[in-house]
Every structure is written in structure tokens, then in C-alpha cells.
């Protein structure tokens, strides 16, 4: 056999590697796309420069939950080159922010020129029937050996139907100017079947910062 002509085992291995890479890429894309902005609004005729610093206020009565959310949101924003300041550093307890004067005070102390308020809207679960189906694989090549032929020609795999459920984690985010106190942007996020709390927060931060950048409401470097 000529060294320039690969045998069937080599061809089969190459096809399997290619298929494996395609599957891995698909899984990565799905994982990165689990959170999205479901709807958003942007003020018209915004007459002020992009914010250099943003004060993040997560509305949560539990101080641990609030701090956890703000810390991971801030860390993700920092990765994107945007400076976000967590409110818990100035007001560690929810009761520290139950008066207008207290919010004005920490806003001045932070030196922020933008304010982002994050609040959990709901956690929903929807159930439904997933019908049975067949998964098809390509035919084996004519030069395939016995084992390769058996593996690749096992074309139809029956997958029975089942009752499945999806979880939806919904957040609402509102961005205000520290100068005029007006709302400049509003958006709602939805995460389908969140895999981890940290990952969900990071994705929410990524989508939100991306929207604020697109609206030219915040300064920040980086390619992403």
C-alpha cells in the first residue's frame, strides 16, 4: 500500500475526531448562550458622557446573597475592563439603604457617575412532553473494516419520549445617571437551566455590560 494513501482506519479516526470537535464546540456554544437579554430599553437623546465608574446595588434583604451577587458581577465586569463598585462595601446591610439620604451618601462616597440596580424577578419552572425520536448517523464508507462498518452503520437509535422541565432565572436591571438621576437603560435577563450560580451571575454581568457599552453609557477597554 502506498504511503500516500491513508487506510480506512486512519480515515475513520479522522472522521471521529472531527465529529468529536463539532460536538464539543456545540456544547460550548450552548453553555455560553444560556443567558440572554429578553428585552431592553434605552433613553433617547442622552446628553452626558459615558460613565467611568458604576455603583452596583443588588436588591436583596439577605446580606450574604447580596454580597455574593455583587462580588461576582464586579469581577466579571473587571474582566471586561469596566469599573463597577459593589454597594456592600459602603452599606453591608439592607437596612443601610432604606432611606434616600443613605443612598445619596454612598453614591458620593463611591465617586460613581452611574448606578446599576439589579433585582431578582422570578424563578420559573415549565414542564412539557418531549416526544420520542430517532437519531441518525451517516453510512459507513465502502472501504470500512468490520468493526468500523458495524459502528457506523448502526444508524437509527430510538430515544423514547419523556416528561421534561426547564428552569428560568429572571433578573431585571436598571441603569441610572448619577448626575441627572434619570433612567438611561433598562433590561431584563433570562437564564434557561442555569448550571451554576456563579456562572449565571457572570453571564448576566457579561450581557449587561455589553448592552451598556453598545449604548455608549459606560467607558471600558478590552476586546470583549
N, C-alpha and C positions, 0 to 999 in steps of 0.2 A: 504494500500500500504506500502511495506517495506521501511524503511528509507534508506536502502542501494541501492534502485533503483530509480534514478532520473526520474522525469516525462518528458513529451515531451517538456513542456515549458522551462525547465532547459536545455535540450539538444539543443533546438532551439536557446536559448540565448547564449549558449556556442559557437555554430556554427557562430552566428552573430558576437560575439566578436572576434573570430579567423579570420573571413573574414575581419573585420574592421582593425585589426592589420596588416594583409597582405597588404591591400590597402595602409595604412599609410606608411608602410615600403617601398613599391614600389615607392610611391611619393617622399619619402626622397632620395631614391637611384637615381631617375631621376633628382631631384634637385641638388644633389651633382655631377652629371656626365655631366652637360650641357656644361662644358668647357673641352677641351682635346687638347693635343699636336698633331697637324695634321701631322707634320713631323719635324725631328730634325737631327742634325749633330754634331759629336764630333771629335775633333782633336786626332790624334794618337800620341803615344809616348810623352805624356805630362810629362815634366821633371821639375815639380815645385810643392811645397806643396799646399794643399787646402787653399783657401783664408780665412782670418779671418774677413775681412771687405769688403763689396761690395758697390761701389758707383753706385747708380741708376740714370740714366739720361733718362727722358722721353722726346722724341722729340715732342714738341707742342709749337706753337707760342703763344697761349693764356696762360698766366702765371697762371690763375686760374685753367684751365684744367690740366696743368702740375703738379701743386702743389697737386691738388685733387688726381690724379693718384698715385703720389709718396707717399703721406701720407698713403693711404690705402694699397698700396703694401708693404711699410715698416712695417706697423702694422701687417699684415698677416705673413710676414717673421719673425718678432719678436716672434710671437706665435709659430713658428716652431723652434725657438732657433737660428736663423741666423741673424747676424747683417748686416743690409742694411742701407746705409746713403743716404738720399734724396739730390739731387743736388741743389734744390731750396734754401737750407739753405746757400749755398755759392754763388749761382748765381740765384737770384729771377727772372730775366728777360731773355727771349730767346736770346736777343742781347748780354747778358753776356757770351755766349758760341759760338759766331760766329768766333772766332779765335783760332787757335791751342794752342797758348800760354796761353789763358784763361782756356782752358780745362786742360792743364798740371798743371796750378796753383791750381785749385780747387781739382784736384786729389791729389796733395801733401798736401794740407790743410786738406783734409778728412782723410788722413792716410790709405786709402783703398788700397788693393792689388789686387782687381778685379773690373772690370767695366761692368755693365749691361746696355745696351741701349735698350729702349722699344719704339716702334713706331706703330701707327695705320696703318694697311694695307688697310682695306676696311670695309664697312658695306653693305652687300648684302641682297637682299630680293628675294626669289624664291616662285612662286605661282604654284599651281597644283590642280587637282581634286581629292578629297578623295571619293571613291565610297561608295555606301550605304552598310550596313552590318547588321547582326543580332548578338545580344549579348545573349549568352546562360547562364542560371542559372541551378544549379543542381535540380533534382527531390526532392520533399518532401518525408520525411520518412513515413512509413505506420502508425505510431502512432501519426502523427501530428494532431492537432486540426484544426477546420475550418479556422480560420484566418491565422494560420501558413501555412496550405495547400495552401490557395489562394495566399499568398505572395510568397511562394517558388515554386509554380507550374506555376507562370506567367513567363514562361521560355524564350520566344522569344520576344525581344524588338527591333523593327525596328529603325535603325538610318539612316536617309536619307543622300544621298551624298551632298557634298558641295565643294565650291572652298576655299581652304586654302592657307595660305602663311607662310613661315618660314623666320626669320631674322638670319643672320650670322654676328657675330662681329669677325673680324680677326686682330690679333696682331702679330708682328714679334719681337723677342727678340734675341739679340746678346751679348755674354759674351766674354770679353777680359781680358787678363792678364795685370796688371798694370806694371809688370816687363818687359816683352818682347814686350808688345803692340800687341801681336798676338791674333787672334780669337781662342778661345778654344771650344766654343759651340755655336750653333745656333738652334733656334727653332721657330716654328710658332704655334700659338694657334687659335682655332676657338670655339666660343661660340654660340650655337644654341638657339635662342629665349631667349636672356638674360632677366632675370626678374627684375634686378636692376643694376644700375651702380656700386654700392659698392660691391654687391655680385659677379659681373663679375670680378672686379679687384682682389678681394680676391681669386677667383678660378684661375685666371691667375697666381697670385703670388704662390699659392699652387702648381700648376703643374710645374711652372718654378723652384722653389726651390727644388722640388722633383727630377727633372731632373739633376740639378747641384749637388745635393747630390749623386745621383746614379753614376754620372761620377766622383765622388770624387774631385770635383772642389771647394767645399766650406765646411768649418767647421760648425758644428751646432749640438746642443744636441736635446733631445726630442725623443719621440716615433713615431712622425708622420712627 
